[in-house]
Amino acid sequence: MPIILGIDPGSRTTGFGVIDSDGQRHRYVASGCIRMAELPLPERLHRIYAGIAEIVATYHPEQSAIEQVFLSNNADSALKLGQARGAAIVALMNHDLPVAEYSARQVKQAVVGKGSALKEQVQHMVVRLLGLERVPQADAADALAIALCHAQTASSLARITGADRLRHGRARE
């Protein structure tokens, strides 16, 4: 089963979640948050980069997924979030990890079955799907949900590709 790293980027708190999944069965590996104190933005971005690099070196994921930037009324916040995503993506790419991107709506749809699900519903389903004893921190739960979304999406695409090969008589490839 491939190890998947999910990332919920933030300029103050970046959540991460690591799962082992074959698309049908999911196993919790680790989760947590990279927290930045009141530091200047360049130092926060460096901490995100270094933190993601350390997580990759520790857990050796084969795939990664990150939440896309959502539009915000606050342009400054959206720019900082974009920079945090960029720091995380560069850390992943420097370790030759493929990076999949999902919107918050896609993650909620995959995990809860409803794109407009509440944060508490996502957390509840993360606990159920991974058989956890307690609810992880909000940012870590979101990162686990992103990893679960990727596992389910990759599994669905593999099934579709396999069915397409069978339909076209190429099952032996």
QUIGIJO-V742536 format. One record per helix or strand of 3 or more residues. SS is the DSSP state (H for helix, E for strand). FROM is the first residue (numbers start at 1). LEN is the number of residues. Records with the same first field share a line. If there is no record, write none. Layout:
BEGIN
SS->FROM-LEN, FROM-LEN
END
This chain:
BEGIN
E->2-7, 13-9, 26-10, 63-5, 98-5
H->41-19, 75-19, 104-9, 119-12, 138-30
END
